[in-house]
């Protein structure tokens, strides 16, 4: 039935050039509106930007991981200045306190939970964070002169896996040019 209606509409369009032009320009206008909507973010869906304090803590954590791994690489290879870069998957996350209520009724159990919210002196409301989970390591690159030796390379991969808790597929060890 839908197929027949579509077929009738197409025959109508083929017979009337003016109607065909109107449909064509409406289609182009719709595409333009969709394109323009991607250029201007809507007010309701805007993400809250990270605070600079949160961003600084994330970068400090990344820098600390790089320094720690750099010391381990130096201990393994004996080099004074190996290059180490750690990339993080995300910026970590907070775990917030929750208030849970359970009630027993004839039909079964019913449970409700809600987050604990605190209000500061200015009247702003914030969730009560009980834990801050560290960001996950996405990968690591180690650059050093002695990485050409397969034994040293394997030691470096194992050291990075152990220090960062990542799979060996996320560790790249390359030799530095002299």
Secondary structure, DSSP 8 states (H G I E B T S, - for coil): -HHHHHHHHHHHHHH-HHHHHHHHHHHHHHHHHHHHHHHS--STT------HHHHHHHHHHHHHHHHHHHHHHHHHH--S--EEEEEESS--EEEE-EEEEEEEETTEEEEEEEE-EEE-TTS-EEE-EEEEE---EEEEEEEEGGGGSHHHHHHHHHHHHHHHT--GGGEEEEE---
